[in-house]
Amino acid sequence: MATPSNFVDLQAGFYNALAQGLGYSNQDPFQIIQPSPPLTGGDDADELLWAYLNNLPVASLTQNTQFSGGNQFLADYQGVMSALQSAPNNFQSTIGPTCWAAYQQALKDHEVKTGAVAFRNWALYCQPCSANATSGASALAAAMLDPVFAAQMNVTPYKPVGDEPVTFSPGYSKMLTLLKKAPSRSFEVSASNWQTDVSKTWTQGSTSGFFGLWGGSSSSSSISEKFASGGVSVKASFDNVLPFNATPGDWYSSSAFGMAFNNPGKAPWTSNNPITWDTTFGKNGNMQRFASSLLIANKMNISVVSAAQYSQEEQSQIQSNQGNGLWPFYSSGSSGGSSTSASFDKDGRMTVTITSKANVPIVIGCIVLTAGQYLGHEALASKRLIEEFYS
């Protein structure tokens, strides 16, 4: 136990304290998510919630959602499906090239859903396809038995190829119902009682991308270092904390994705494609890890006391930036679901108070699984499917 000497130590200590306060050990693949804006509901509530699950985590104890826009589950999964070869079928030859092109465009434009019955009903009134509506539907029904072909069809209407947004299940409404019934959590750490060793965590201590004292600031700035090394104590409580599990929507096929993962360099992978098993699941791959569940808090109350003494200029600087959110969750209050304030005593010592309203969820972390953990259960099924469709 020690007093942090810099912001890296403080962030490591907060990771340990939060993980333990939520009931996790240092062996659990827990990741802090920062910044943590409140999810206030509305028409885009599902979209904002699912964005956390669509984001593919980096190998870091902290995930900064403002820095990690690169790898997205749906887009990268869609790329993998494009690199797979489906088992031989006669659907395309049955309907012909003109109808095939029209069908692909109709899928992207939401004029037709995937599946044999939907194809037949659409094709009957589509001039290039009407003559082959029934035979094409029969061929499609047979082709859809192949998980890869079915997956390629099902993902076509979604972004970035189509324009359907990513979906998971359940959504915001069900999550909020579950959150209200979840248990409370709390923890506190005194200024000299931080556990800053994270070398035995799932990343062996690797962490990156976190801010400094306020959202968007550098953790190595002079005021951030003054805050971190000057003595910090934290007291935190959450009325409810929910481990929220959701599964990908209709765009996703665990069977096809499992076949891809469990058969590196072999069918169903195609040759001479820039998207390969290594570029996807290898050590530099873009789909090495997945957020299997989110840690969502309700009605949080956090008090951070800094023993450092801040000049009038520094106090003004902090208060002018508190709208960007302050450490440790950077929950800006612009949406009205949370409040962050910094106050100072006569000696210039600071107290930060962060609160969120009841029934306004805040995502504070996630559990990260490797691709092997996420898809390993598909190994036996993948073997059988390969034998059935590619042998």
Protein Blocks (a to p, Z undefined) as FASTA:
>chain_A
ZZdfbfklmmmmmmmmmmmmnopafkbccdddddddddebjjklmmmmmmmmmpccdddf
bdcfklmmmbgfklmmmmmmmmpccdddfklmmnommlmmmmmmmmmnopaccdjklmmm
mmmmgmklmmmmmmmmmmmmmmmmpmklmmmmmmmmpcfklmcdcdddddfklmmmmmmm
pccddddddfklccfbfklmmnnopaghiacfbghiafkbmklmmmmmnopadddddfba
cdddddddfkbcfklmmmmmmmghiafbdehifbdfklmmmmkbcblbccfbdcddehia
dddddfbdcdfklmmmmmmmmmnopafklpafklopaccdddddfkopacddddddehia
cdfbdcdddfklmmmmmmmmmmmmmmmmmZZ
